[in-house]
Amino acid sequence: MIKRAQPLWASGPGEILKHGLDLLKSDTDTKRRLAMISIDNAVELMMKIFLGLPQRVTGLKITRKEYQEFSESFPALLDALENHAADKLDGIDLGEIEWFHRLRNELYHQGNGLTVEREKVEVYAELANVLFYNLFGFRLVESESNRTELLGNFMVAWVNFEKALLSLAAPNQTSVSGRPLMPLDAARLLHRRGLILQSEMAEIDQLRRLRNEIVHGKLDYQSALKPEIVKRLEALGPELLKREELNARLHGKDSLDG
């Protein structure tokens, strides 16, 4: 019996996302618009497919009526994903996804009257790739050029760093409001515990701002991102995990000595 490495239900949005990226290989106004629309269609479809999977697959309890209601609009899909699968949103800000969706709508409804910068399409593609990985368990598209490779590595490193933060803050992952703890809140909590130094908090905030400004189009990622930045981000999470492990060992030793 052949074991499939990739779930069959991921093939539909996967094909649409790949098509959007293929369109970027020919850098024209028309191809960029079409690429943006395809990537957005892939994002919408992957959310619909994931939320509509059987409970045995996802563990989510969603009634057919509820699914029909939220699947009719993109913002409702975002709300449903946040309400039912917040643990699948590592590295994803749904407000950013909605912003790109609105940009896509402008391109779609106004047709040839608008163009879109290639950088915006590439950033949305990376966000879509991260969401695809979170929902279906494998990275769909590896960077095909040096142009986007560093951006892809940075986005993946940020996701892994967020996971490390939330893992370390696991005992306090529910905030006072009852909502899941956000990564920045997790970092602050770990700082209060002494696991993250003040200098590291400043560094984390700087990396967070860099990530947000790239995603929001305030910075050109090609000039803002450097290999050393990605390497530092890749190292931060493992450093914190090792520090917590060492603290646990020392605490255990002190308890035994006592």
Rosetta blueprint (number, residue, H / E / L):
1 M L
2 I L
3 K L
4 R L
5 A L
6 Q L
7 P L
8 L H
9 W H
10 A H
11 S H
12 G H
13 P H
14 G H
15 E H
16 I H
17 L H
18 K H
19 H H
20 G H
21 L H
22 D H
23 L H
24 L L
25 K L
26 S L
27 D L
28 T L
29 D H
30 T H
31 K H
32 R H
33 R H
34 L H
35 A H
36 M H
37 I H
38 S H
39 I H
40 D H
41 N H
42 A H
43 V H
44 E H
45 L H
46 M H
47 M H
48 K H
49 I H
50 F H
51 L H
52 G L
53 L L
54 P L
55 Q H
56 R H
57 V H
58 T H
59 G L
60 L L
61 K L
62 I L
63 T L
64 R H
65 K H
66 E H
67 Y H
68 Q H
69 E H
70 F H
71 S L
72 E L
73 S L
74 F H
75 P H
76 A H
77 L H
78 L H
79 D H
80 A H
81 L H
82 E H
83 N H
84 H H
85 A L
86 A H
87 D H
88 K H
89 L L
90 D L
91 G L
92 I L
93 D L
94 L H
95 G H
96 E H
97 I H
98 E H
99 W H
100 F H
101 H H
102 R H
103 L H
104 R H
105 N H
106 E H
107 L H
108 Y H
109 H H
110 Q H
111 G H
112 N H
113 G H
114 L L
115 T L
116 V L
117 E L
118 R H
119 E H
120 K H
121 V H
122 E H
123 V H
124 Y H
125 A H
126 E H
127 L H
128 A H
129 N H
130 V H
131 L H
132 F H
133 Y H
134 N H
135 L H
136 F H
137 G L
138 F L
139 R L
140 L L
141 V L
142 E L
143 S L
144 E L
145 S L
146 N H
147 R H
148 T H
149 E H
150 L H
151 L H
152 G H
153 N H
154 F H
155 M H
156 V H
157 A H
158 W H
159 V H
160 N H
161 F H
162 E H
163 K H
164 A H
165 L H
166 L H
167 S H
168 L H
169 A L
170 A H
171 P H
172 N H
173 Q L
174 T E
175 S L
176 V L
177 S L
178 G L
179 R L
180 P E
181 L L
182 M L
183 P H
184 L H
185 D H
186 A H
187 A H
188 R H
189 L H
190 L H
191 H H
192 R H
193 R L
194 G L
195 L L
196 I L
197 L L
198 Q H
199 S H
200 E H
201 M H
202 A H
203 E H
204 I H
205 D H
206 Q H
207 L H
208 R H
209 R H
210 L H
211 R H
212 N H
213 E H
214 I H
215 V H
216 H L
217 G L
218 K L
219 L L
220 D L
221 Y H
222 Q H
223 S H
224 A H
225 L L
226 K L
227 P H
228 E H
229 I H
230 V H
231 K H
232 R H
233 L H
234 E H
235 A H
236 L H
237 G H
238 P H
239 E H
240 L H
241 L H
242 K H
243 R H
244 E H
245 E H
246 L H
247 N H
248 A H
249 R H
250 L H
251 H H
252 G H
253 K H
254 D H
255 S H
256 L H
257 D H
258 G L
